[in-house]
Amino acid sequence: MNRTLLRRLGVAVAGTLVVAGLVAPPAAAAPAANQAVAGTVENLGIPISDYLILDSVQGRDKHGNPMLYGSTYVASSPGVTFFAVDARTGTLVKQLTMTGSWGGYHTVLGTDGRVYLATQSGDGLAHLWRYDPKTEQLGIVATSPETGIGHTFFFGITAAPWGKLYLGTYPSGKVFEYDQETSALRDLGVVVPDHLYAKALVPLPGKRLFVGGGTPAFATILDVKNGKKTDILPSQYAGYSFGYNASVVGNDLLVQMVTPDIRVLRFNLNTPPWQKPTFLGEVPQLAGYTVLPRSGREAWAVGTCTGSTSGVIRYNLATKACTRISDADWVSGHLSELRIGGEQWLTGIGSKGVYGRVNPRTGEVVRQQLTLPGSPTTITALETGPDGKIYGGTYETNALFRTDPGTGATTVLGPVAKGRTGEILSMTSTSDKLFMGSYTFNVVTAYDPAQPWNPDSAAGGNPRDLGQFGDQQYRPWDFVKGSTGKLYLASGAAYGQLGGALTRIDPATYQSQSWRHLAGDHNLFALAAGQGEIYVGSTTHGDGVTATGDAKLLVFDEASSSVVHSTVPVPGSTWIFSLATGGNGKVYGVTSDGKWFSFAPATRAVTQLGAFPLGSPLALATGPDGLVYGTTGGSLFRIDPATDSLTTLANVGGSYYRTIAFDSSGRVYWGSGASLMRWTP
């Protein structure tokens, strides 16, 4: 599943919400003048540097040797690594820096023998890179002319047998045609209006192109000769988020549908070009992201045969015969065939940099870990653990790190759940466990620092993978412990879906209850705990979809399990970034348009505090001293709830929402990009 669609968290400006009976919040007196205090700022270093490999393709070097080509992927990296790996031995032959690139989802071999990479980039433009094995030169050969639409990139790419490449874009949902001979880039337009993602691209006979994307899902055949579009998605799949990947085996088109689950649809192409392909149903054995045609009816693929675990399989579309060949930890993106000593092998590179090849006849598997440079990964969550140490997670790794306040030393514990990707987005602690919410699928894990590290979903796992929570939920945006000891998780809905959820979890039994649509179609983004109440901030922002209205502040009563109060704290604001409860019970909130407000639980009164004096605030957290701490892009600050006065503590900003924690000495820790910072009074 796509791992970067949310990364450009742009905020759409909505009109002011008009609600019958809404009383305008009182205006506040100007906050006390900002003061600066003495303190020591330390950079404790970069906890995790890492990379992913999302795709690689087999080509030939200038001597004719089979090579696997691709690039690392670390969104927000200043430059990832292009690599060439000997397909027979797994030896890393070449590394080149792709300056400014963050890596991409897909790599393709052109009909000209050159390697093309569609990547994300720090400049926010959609670039196409090309590596020529003959000259060993790497560089950008085309850039989308689209500007002024936010961060854009080529999401999908495919090579057609008629000498053209086709590139699908985000967020315009357009398809571009690239001529390998002239390097001309032709705009073929938006595939489906109001759909942001054009991702799954497969050339079809008759100079046609299948295009799948979202959100919500679409599956369309585009005739590149005349621009005619034919929708082929059966109506029963219209509620899915994406047509995410696609492939052709013989006369069959296979389309992977994702979210709320994964389905692979099968269409027969043996129809006249002007007619729709015939929908033949689902292929439950296939996962859909890696399919390599073996013959007109058979394919090598990643999937699950009945009675076996997931892995590389041989599947026959005619007879439905399914044979498991090996596991699939060394497969990400393309799977390739090659011959070694007269034997046929399949080869690929996994997402964690494991080169592998398997002999389908014997089942022999050869693996080798590639050594490639990692890139600093942005801190996405911080929390003080039950042992008093500082725990955190970083972007794309789903890994947990621990920092010892006494020594400042950091230990990377590793991924918190087997077989899951994404990142930890929120955390909270009880007296004995650390609970973590991870993207994707709103997964929760529980970790006991006093027990040995042993990630598993079974009893005894530590961290224990508790699975997915909530109905069609995807991003666990905030996590708090209520005054009753129960845990509350605020989440956003899956791609193309509306309606976030609030989930309550018993930390002892792991039993849960979830409530969706508490704020209508809004997602739930920010939480703070009060006495018997949970304060919930909403956002209209979703993945590939936007709700209407202004951001709401909800009061959820723990005893009755219901919303007992709802208000719009800042009319015109569409996103409450963060909430925190001061030691005196006053609740503070900050919005995406740089405003801040306070809420008095006893009277339900909102006080608008106007534009935040230090720049747009991002994160808030309550310190052990009862004061509220926070970050902007350029500072660490403190709010005194008694006076609303602001104090600048450091001129080093933060970069994510849940990245402030405290130790027992009153020191403040926060994430500034990939670096862990500490402020000592």
Residue pairs with C-beta under 8 A, 6 or more apart in sequence:
1 244
1 258
1 259
1 421
1 440
2 105
2 155
2 197
2 199
2 242
2 244
2 495
3 52
3 54
3 75
3 396
3 421
3 422
3 440
4 75
4 105
4 120
5 170
5 197
5 495
5 543
5 544
6 439
6 475
6 543
7 75
7 76
7 151
8 150
8 151
8 171
9 541
10 150
10 151
11 541
11 574
11 575
11 592
11 593
12 540
12 541
12 546
12 574
13 572
13 574
13 593
14 540
14 548
14 549
14 550
14 572
14 574
15 572
16 550
16 571
16 572
17 549
17 550
17 568
17 571
19 568
22 567
22 568
24 571
25 567
25 569
25 597
25 605
25 606
25 607
25 608
26 605
26 606
26 607
26 608
27 607
27 608
28 598
28 607
28 608
28 609
28 610
28 644
30 610
31 609
31 613
31 643
31 644
31 645
31 646
32 640
32 643
32 644
32 645
32 646
33 645
34 613
34 614
34 646
34 647
34 648
35 645
35 646
35 647
35 648
36 647
36 648
37 647
37 648
37 649
37 681
38 681
39 649
39 650
39 679
39 680
39 681
40 679
40 680
41 650
41 652
41 677
41 678
41 679
42 408
42 677
42 678
42 679
42 680
43 675
43 676
43 677
44 403
44 408
44 410
44 669
44 675
44 676
44 677
44 678
45 410
45 675
45 676
46 376
46 674
46 675
46 676
47 379
47 392
47 394
47 401
47 403
47 410
47 412
47 674
47 676
48 376
48 377
48 394
48 397
48 399
48 401
48 412
48 674
49 374
49 375
49 376
49 377
49 674
50 74
50 374
50 375
50 377
50 394
50 396
50 397
50 399
51 72
51 73
51 74
51 80
51 81
51 103
51 353
51 372
51 373
51 374
51 375
52 72
52 73
52 74
52 103
52 332
52 351
52 352
52 396
52 421
53 70
53 71
53 72
53 73
53 332
53 333
53 349
53 350
53 351
53 352
53 353
54 73
54 103
54 104
54 105
54 106
54 332
54 333
54 351
55 70
55 104
55 105
55 106
55 107
55 332
55 333
55 334
56 68
56 69
56 70
56 85
56 107
56 332
56 333
56 334
56 348
56 349
57 68
57 69
57 70
57 107
57 108
57 109
57 115
57 333
57 334
57 336
58 66
58 67
58 68
58 69
58 87
58 109
58 334
58 336
58 338
58 347
59 66
59 67
59 69
59 109
59 113
59 114
59 115
59 133
60 66
60 67
60 113
60 133
61 67
61 84
61 93
61 133
62 133
62 134
62 136
65 86
65 87
65 88
66 86
66 87
66 88
66 338
67 84
67 85
67 86
67 87
67 93
67 133
68 84
68 85
68 86
68 87
68 336
68 347
68 348
68 349
68 355
69 82
69 83
69 84
69 85
69 107
69 109
69 115
69 131
69 133
70 82
70 83
70 107
70 117
70 333
70 349
71 80
71 81
71 82
71 83
71 98
71 101
71 103
71 104
71 107
71 117
71 119
71 129
72 80
72 81
72 83
72 103
72 353
72 372
72 373
72 374
72 375
73 80
73 102
73 103
73 104
73 105
73 396
74 80
74 102
74 103
74 374
74 375
74 376
74 377
74 395
74 396
75 102
75 103
75 120
75 395
75 396
76 102
76 122
76 378
76 395
76 673
77 101
77 102
77 103
77 375
77 376
78 99
78 100
78 122
78 375
79 97
79 98
79 99
79 100
79 101
79 375
80 97
80 98
80 101
80 102
80 103
80 119
80 375
81 95
81 96
81 97
81 98
81 372
81 373
82 94
82 95
82 96
82 97
82 98
82 117
82 129
82 131
82 138
83 92
83 94
83 95
83 96
83 370
83 372
84 92
84 93
84 94
84 133
85 91
85 92
85 93
85 349
85 355
85 370
86 93
87 336
87 338
87 347
87 357
88 338
88 340
88 357
89 368
90 355
90 356
90 357
90 366
90 367
90 368
90 370
92 370
92 371
92 372
94 136
95 372
95 373
96 131
96 138
98 117
98 119
98 129
98 138
100 121
100 122
100 123
101 119
101 120
101 121
101 122
101 127
101 129
102 119
102 120
102 121
102 122
103 119
103 120
104 117
104 118
104 119
104 120
104 153
104 154
104 157
105 118
105 155
105 156
105 199
106 117
106 118
106 155
106 156
106 157
106 158
106 333
107 115
107 116
107 117
107 118
107 157
107 333
107 334
108 115
108 116
108 157
108 158
108 159
108 165
109 115
109 116
109 159
110 116
110 130
110 159
110 165
110 180
111 159
111 160
111 161
111 163
111 180
112 163
112 180
112 181
113 133
113 134
114 130
114 131
114 132
114 133
114 180
115 130
115 131
115 133
116 128
116 129
116 130
116 157
116 159
116 165
116 178
117 128
117 129
117 130
117 131
118 126
118 127
118 128
118 129
118 153
118 154
118 155
118 156
118 157
118 167
119 127
119 129
119 153
119 154
120 151
120 153
121 127
121 153
124 150
124 151
124 152
125 143
125 144
125 147
125 152
125 153
126 143
126 144
126 146
126 152
126 153
126 154
126 167
126 169
127 140
127 142
127 143
127 144
127 153
127 154
128 140
128 141
128 142
128 143
128 154
128 157
128 165
128 167
128 178
128 185
129 138
129 139
129 140
129 141
130 138
130 139
130 140
130 141
131 137
131 138
132 138
141 183
142 178
142 183
142 185
143 185
144 152
144 154
144 167
144 169
144 176
144 185
145 185
145 187
146 152
146 169
146 172
146 174
149 171
149 172
150 171
151 171
152 169
152 170
152 171
152 172
153 169
153 170
154 167
154 168
154 169
154 176
155 168
155 169
155 170
155 197
155 198
155 199
155 213
156 166
156 167
156 168
156 198
156 199
156 200
156 201
156 211
156 213
157 165
157 166
157 167
157 168
157 201
158 165
158 166
158 201
158 202
158 203
158 209
159 165
159 203
160 166
160 203
160 207
160 209
161 203
162 203
162 207
163 179
163 180
163 181
164 177
164 178
164 179
164 180
164 224
165 177
165 178
165 180
166 175
166 176
166 177
166 178
166 188
166 201
166 203
166 209
166 224
167 175
167 176
167 177
167 178
167 201
168 174
168 175
168 191
168 197
168 198
168 199
168 200
168 201
168 211
168 213
169 175
169 176
169 198
170 196
170 197
170 198
171 196
171 197
172 190
172 196
173 190
173 191
173 192
173 193
173 194
173 195
173 196
173 197
173 198
173 213
174 187
174 188
174 189
174 190
174 191
174 198
175 188
175 189
175 191
175 198
175 201
175 209
175 211
175 222
176 185
176 186
176 187
176 188
177 185
177 186
177 188
177 224
178 184
178 185
178 186
179 185
179 186
188 222
188 224
188 227
189 227
191 198
191 211
191 213
191 218
191 220
191 222
191 229
192 213
192 218
192 220
192 229
192 231
195 213
195 214
195 215
195 216
195 218
195 544
196 213
196 214
196 215
196 544
197 213
197 214
197 215
197 242
197 544
198 211
198 213
199 212
199 213
199 214
199 242
199 243
199 244
199 245
200 210
200 211
200 212
200 213
200 242
200 243
200 244
200 245
200 246
200 255
200 256
201 209
201 210
201 211
201 212
201 246
202 209
202 210
202 246
202 247
202 248
202 253
203 209
203 210
204 210
204 221
204 248
204 253
204 269
205 269
205 273
206 223
206 273
207 223
207 224
207 225
208 221
208 222
208 223
208 224
208 273
209 221
209 222
209 223
209 224
210 219
210 220
210 221
210 222
210 246
210 253
210 255
211 218
211 219
211 220
211 221
211 222
212 218
212 219
212 220
212 242
212 243
212 244
212 245
212 246
212 255
212 256
213 242
213 243
214 240
214 241
214 242
214 243
214 244
214 495
214 496
214 544
215 241
215 242
215 495
215 496
215 543
215 544
215 545
216 238
216 239
216 240
216 241
216 496
216 544
216 545
217 233
217 237
217 238
217 239
217 240
217 241
217 242
217 243
217 257
217 496
218 231
218 233
218 243
219 231
219 232
219 233
219 243
219 255
219 265
220 229
220 230
220 231
220 232
220 233
221 229
221 230
221 232
221 276
221 277
222 228
222 229
223 229
223 230
223 273
230 276
232 267
232 276
232 277
232 279
233 243
234 265
234 279
237 257
237 263
237 265
239 260
240 257
240 258
240 259
240 260
240 263
240 496
241 258
241 259
241 260
241 494
241 495
241 496
241 497
241 543
241 544
242 257
242 258
242 259
242 495
242 496
243 255
243 256
243 257
244 256
244 257
244 258
244 288
244 289
245 255
245 256
245 288
245 289
246 253
246 254
246 255
246 256
247 253
247 254
247 291
247 293
247 299
248 254
248 269
248 293
249 291
249 293
249 296
249 297
249 298
249 299
249 317
250 293
250 295
250 296
250 297
250 317
251 268
251 269
251 270
251 296
252 266
252 267
252 268
252 269
252 280
252 317
253 266
253 267
253 268
253 269
253 277
254 264
254 265
254 266
254 267
254 283
254 286
254 288
254 291
255 264
255 265
255 267
255 288
256 262
256 263
256 264
256 265
256 286
256 287
256 288
256 289
257 263
257 264
257 265
257 288
258 495
259 472
259 474
259 494
259 495
259 496
259 497
260 472
260 494
262 287
262 288
263 282
263 284
263 288
264 282
264 283
264 284
264 286
264 287
264 288
265 279
265 281
265 282
265 283
266 279
266 280
266 281
266 282
266 283
266 317
267 277
267 278
267 279
267 280
268 277
268 278
268 280
269 277
270 278
271 277
271 278
283 315
283 317
285 303
285 304
285 305
285 306
285 313
285 315
285 320
285 322
286 301
286 302
286 303
286 315
287 301
287 302
287 303
287 304
287 310
289 302
289 333
290 301
290 302
290 328
290 331
290 332
290 333
290 334
290 335
290 348
291 299
291 300
291 301
291 302
292 299
292 300
292 301
292 334
292 335
292 336
292 337
292 346
293 299
294 300
294 314
297 316
297 317
297 318
297 319
298 314
298 315
298 316
298 317
299 314
299 315
299 317
300 312
300 313
300 314
300 325
300 335
300 337
300 346
300 360
301 312
301 313
301 315
301 335
302 310
302 311
302 312
302 313
302 328
302 331
302 335
303 310
303 311
303 313
303 315
303 322
304 310
304 311
304 313
305 313
305 315
305 322
305 323
305 324
306 322
308 324
309 324
309 327
310 327
310 328
311 324
311 325
311 326
311 327
311 328
312 324
312 325
312 326
312 327
312 328
312 331
312 335
312 346
312 358
313 322
313 323
313 324
313 325
314 321
314 322
314 323
314 325
314 360
315 321
315 322
315 323
316 322
325 346
325 358
325 360
325 363
326 358
326 363
326 365
327 365
328 350
329 350
329 352
329 354
329 356
330 348
330 349
330 350
330 354
330 355
330 356
330 357
330 365
330 367
331 348
331 349
331 350
331 356
332 348
332 349
332 350
332 351
333 348
333 349
334 348
335 346
335 347
335 348
336 346
336 347
336 348
337 344
337 345
337 346
337 347
338 344
338 345
338 347
338 357
339 345
343 359
343 361
344 359
344 360
344 361
345 357
345 358
345 359
345 360
346 357
346 358
346 360
347 355
347 356
347 357
347 358
348 355
348 356
348 357
349 355
349 356
349 370
350 356
351 421
353 369
353 370
353 371
353 372
354 367
354 368
354 369
354 370
355 367
355 368
355 369
355 370
356 365
356 366
356 367
356 368
357 365
357 366
358 364
358 365
358 366
359 365
376 673
376 674
376 675
377 394
377 395
377 396
377 397
377 674
378 394
378 395
378 655
378 656
378 671
378 673
378 674
379 392
379 393
379 394
379 395
379 655
379 656
379 659
379 671
379 672
379 673
379 674
379 675
379 676
380 392
380 393
380 394
380 395
380 423
380 424
380 425
380 656
380 658
380 659
380 671
381 392
381 393
381 423
381 424
381 425
381 426
381 427
381 436
381 656
381 658
381 659
382 390
382 391
382 392
382 427
382 658
382 659
382 660
382 661
382 669
382 670
382 671
382 676
383 390
383 391
383 392
383 427
383 428
383 429
383 434
383 658
383 661
384 390
384 391
384 429
384 661
384 662
384 663
385 391
385 402
385 429
385 434
385 449
386 429
386 430
386 431
386 432
386 433
386 434
386 449
387 449
387 450
388 405
388 663
388 664
389 402
389 403
389 404
389 405
389 449
390 402
390 403
390 405
390 661
390 663
390 669
390 676
391 400
391 401
391 402
391 403
391 427
391 434
391 661
392 400
392 401
392 403
392 424
392 659
392 661
392 671
392 676
393 399
393 400
393 401
393 416
393 423
393 424
393 425
393 427
393 436
393 438
394 401
394 423
394 424
394 674
395 423
396 421
396 422
396 423
397 415
397 423
398 415
398 416
398 417
398 420
398 421
398 422
398 423
398 424
398 438
399 412
399 413
399 414
399 415
399 416
400 412
400 413
400 414
400 415
400 416
400 424
400 436
400 447
400 463
401 410
401 411
401 412
401 413
402 410
402 411
402 413
402 449
403 409
403 410
403 411
403 669
403 676
404 410
404 411
405 663
405 664
405 665
405 667
408 678
410 676
413 453
414 453
414 455
415 455
416 424
416 436
416 438
416 445
416 447
416 455
416 463
416 465
417 438
417 443
417 445
417 455
417 457
417 463
417 465
418 455
418 456
418 457
418 465
420 438
420 440
420 443
420 465
421 440
422 438
422 439
422 440
422 443
423 438
423 439
424 436
424 437
424 438
425 437
425 438
425 439
425 475
425 476
425 477
425 658
426 436
426 437
426 476
426 477
426 478
426 479
426 489
426 490
426 658
427 434
427 435
427 436
427 437
427 479
427 658
428 434
428 435
428 479
428 480
428 481
428 487
429 435
429 481
430 481
430 485
430 487
430 507
432 448
432 450
433 446
433 447
433 448
433 507
434 446
434 447
434 448
434 449
435 444
435 445
435 446
435 447
435 479
435 487
435 505
435 507
436 444
436 445
436 446
436 447
436 463
436 479
437 443
437 444
437 476
437 477
437 479
437 489
437 491
438 444
438 445
438 476
439 474
439 475
439 476
440 474
440 475
441 468
441 473
441 474
442 468
442 469
442 470
442 473
442 474
442 475
442 476
442 489
442 491
442 503
443 465
443 466
443 467
443 468
443 469
443 476
444 466
444 467
444 469
444 476
444 489
444 505
445 455
445 463
445 464
445 465
445 466
446 463
446 464
446 466
446 507
446 510
447 462
447 463
447 464
448 462
451 462
452 462
453 462
454 460
454 461
454 462
455 461
455 462
455 463
455 465
456 462
456 464
456 465
457 464
457 465
457 466
457 467
466 505
466 510
469 476
469 489
469 491
469 501
469 503
469 505
469 512
469 514
470 489
470 491
470 501
470 503
470 514
470 516
471 501
471 514
471 516
472 493
472 494
472 497
472 499
473 491
473 492
473 493
473 494
473 500
473 501
473 503
473 514
473 516
474 491
474 492
474 493
474 494
474 495
474 543
475 491
475 492
475 523
475 543
476 489
476 490
476 491
477 490
477 491
477 492
477 500
477 523
477 524
477 525
477 526
477 657
478 489
478 490
478 524
478 525
478 526
478 527
478 657
478 658
479 487
479 488
479 489
479 490
479 527
479 658
480 487
480 488
480 527
480 528
480 529
480 534
481 487
481 488
481 507
481 529
482 488
482 504
482 529
482 532
482 534
482 558
483 529
483 530
483 531
483 532
483 533
483 558
484 532
484 558
485 507
486 504
486 505
486 506
486 507
486 558
487 504
487 505
487 506
487 507
488 502
488 503
488 504
488 505
488 527
488 529
488 534
488 556
489 502
489 503
489 504
489 505
490 500
490 501
490 502
490 524
490 525
490 526
490 527
490 536
491 500
491 501
491 502
491 503
491 523
491 524
492 500
492 523
492 524
492 525
492 539
492 542
492 543
493 499
493 500
493 501
493 523
493 542
493 543
494 543
495 543
495 544
495 545
496 542
496 543
496 544
496 545
497 542
497 545
498 521
498 522
498 523
498 542
498 545
498 547
499 516
499 517
499 520
499 521
499 522
499 523
500 516
500 518
500 519
500 522
500 523
500 524
500 525
500 538
501 514
501 515
501 516
501 517
501 518
501 524
502 514
502 515
502 518
502 524
502 534
502 536
502 556
503 512
503 513
503 514
503 515
504 512
504 513
504 514
504 561
505 511
505 512
506 512
513 561
515 561
518 524
518 536
518 554
518 556
518 563
519 536
519 538
519 552
519 554
519 566
520 547
520 549
521 540
521 547
521 548
522 538
522 539
522 540
522 547
522 549
522 551
522 552
523 538
523 539
523 540
523 541
523 542
523 547
524 536
524 537
524 538
524 539
525 537
525 538
525 539
525 541
525 575
525 576
525 577
525 657
526 536
526 537
526 576
526 577
526 578
526 579
526 589
526 657
527 534
527 535
527 536
527 537
527 579
528 534
528 535
528 579
528 580
528 581
528 587
528 622
529 535
529 581
530 581
530 585
530 587
530 601
531 585
531 601
532 557
532 558
532 559
533 555
533 556
533 557
533 558
533 564
533 601
534 555
534 556
534 558
535 553
535 554
535 555
535 556
535 579
535 581
535 587
535 599
535 601
536 553
536 554
536 555
536 556
536 579
537 551
537 552
537 553
537 554
537 576
537 577
537 578
537 579
537 589
538 551
538 552
538 553
538 554
538 576
539 551
539 574
539 575
539 576
539 592
540 546
540 547
540 548
540 549
540 550
540 551
540 574
540 575
541 574
541 575
549 574
550 568
550 570
550 571
550 572
550 573
550 574
551 568
551 569
551 570
551 573
551 574
551 575
551 576
551 591
551 592
552 566
552 567
552 568
552 576
553 566
553 567
553 568
553 569
553 576
553 579
553 589
553 599
553 606
554 563
554 565
554 566
555 563
555 564
555 565
555 566
555 601
555 604
556 562
556 563
556 564
557 563
557 564
565 604
567 604
567 606
569 576
569 589
569 591
569 597
569 599
569 606
569 608
570 591
570 593
570 595
570 597
570 608
572 593
573 591
573 592
573 593
573 595
574 592
574 593
575 591
575 592
575 593
576 589
576 590
576 591
576 592
577 590
577 591
577 592
577 617
577 618
577 619
577 657
578 589
578 590
578 617
578 618
578 619
578 620
578 621
578 630
578 657
579 587
579 588
579 589
579 620
580 587
580 588
580 620
580 621
580 622
580 628
580 630
581 587
581 588
581 622
582 588
582 622
582 626
582 627
582 628
582 639
582 641
583 622
583 625
583 626
583 627
583 641
584 626
584 641
584 642
585 600
585 601
585 602
586 598
586 599
586 600
586 601
586 641
587 598
587 599
587 600
587 601
588 596
588 597
588 598
588 599
588 620
588 628
588 639
588 641
589 596
589 597
589 598
589 599
589 620
590 596
590 612
590 617
590 618
590 620
590 630
591 597
592 616
593 616
594 611
594 612
594 615
594 616
594 617
595 608
595 609
595 610
595 611
595 612
596 609
596 610
596 612
596 617
597 606
597 607
597 608
597 609
598 606
598 607
598 609
598 641
598 644
599 605
599 606
599 607
600 606
600 607
609 644
612 632
613 646
614 632
614 634
614 635
614 637
614 646
614 648
615 632
615 633
615 634
615 635
616 632
616 633
617 630
617 631
617 632
617 637
618 630
618 631
618 632
618 633
618 653
618 654
618 655
618 656
618 657
619 630
619 631
619 654
619 656
619 657
619 658
619 659
619 660
619 670
620 628
620 629
620 630
620 660
621 628
621 629
621 630
621 660
621 661
621 662
622 628
622 629
623 629
623 638
623 662
623 666
623 668
624 662
624 664
624 666
625 666
626 641
627 638
627 639
627 640
627 641
628 638
628 639
628 641
629 636
629 637
629 638
629 639
629 649
629 660
629 662
629 668
630 636
630 637
630 638
630 639
630 660
631 637
631 653
631 654
631 659
631 660
631 670
632 653
632 654
633 653
633 654
633 655
634 651
634 652
634 653
635 648
635 649
635 650
635 651
635 652
635 653
636 648
636 649
636 650
636 652
636 653
636 654
636 668
636 670
636 677
636 679
637 646
637 647
637 648
637 649
638 646
638 647
638 649
639 645
639 646
639 647
640 647
649 668
649 679
650 677
650 679
652 672
652 677
653 672
654 660
654 670
654 671
654 672
655 671
655 672
655 673
656 671
659 670
659 671
660 668
660 669
660 670
661 668
661 669
661 670
662 668
662 669
663 669
665 680
666 681
667 678
667 679
667 680
667 681
668 678
668 679
669 676
669 677
669 678
670 676
670 677
670 679
671 677
